[in-house]
Amino acid sequence: MFEHDTARIARRFFEGICNAPLLGFAGGILCARPRIIRERQTLQPVFVTGSTGYIGRPLIVALLERGYPVCALVRPGSEGKLPTRAVPIVGDALDPSTFASAIPADATLVHLIGTPHPAPAKAAEFRRVDLVSIGAATSASKRAGVRHLVYVSVAHPAPVMRAYIAARREGEALVAASGIPATILRPWYVLGPGHRWPYLLLPLYAMLRSLPSTRAGAERLGLVTRPEMIAALVRAVESPPAAGVRLVEVPEIRRAASR
């Protein structure tokens, strides 16, 4: 009995030292099946504008699944459109004074505000909404001490949508001038629910990519899917640049989903 108790006590003692159960306790100690104790990594918070939109809502779902705490800027009455566990911040995306104080310290801010279904006839909206909102986001980011700014721009140069591209390029300049480490993604068109008509252009894209004279333009202005875009945004959040601005063009956006 005494030997049995002594062996049991010794076994517990050495298991405590090894932080693992012992495979055997005869003539020595053999530690096996170590318990890998991982302290849950504290992930930096993410603040998302355009949070209930075409890209914003699925992005928030993806970030929450990875354990990121997410605050989401919404208009009054839109709180119920957010995924569960996202923290709603009611404010006006065009007025930084309504949300700057709610941005968590050292957060990544992902800016997704934009005119729905951009078209040449919406040139005034591009300046009133798209450009003003990124100006508000950069101002609020500087005030809050944001550590990383993620901005969805547009692929350029391009032969069409000049007013849209001009507004987004000005937005890129505001991001760069903020001095905050930033990632700028440049998709051309994001395919997905309600955004499928460009699938008709896929044969044309294939032909243009096959010709040396048009290959570069076809790659730069290529189509990406919504899952690819979400994957690229998550990757941007996970891997902020140490300084400066990192550009993510269409080919890299496409590759993000396969990583």
Buried (B, 14 or more C-beta within 10 A) or exposed (E): EEEEEEEEEEBEEBBEEBEBEBEEBEEEBEBEEEEEEEEEEEBBBBBBBBBBBBBBBBBBBBBBEEEBBBBBBBEEEBBEBBBEEBBBBBBBBBBBEBBBEBBBEEBBBBBBBBBEEBEEEBBEBBBBBBBBBBBBBBBBBBEBEBBBBBBBBBBBEBEEBEBBBBBBBBBBEBBBEBEBBBBBBBBBBBBBEEBEEBEEEEEEBEEBBEEEEEEEBBBBBBBBBBBBBBBBBBBBBEEBEEEEBBEBBBEBBBBBBEE
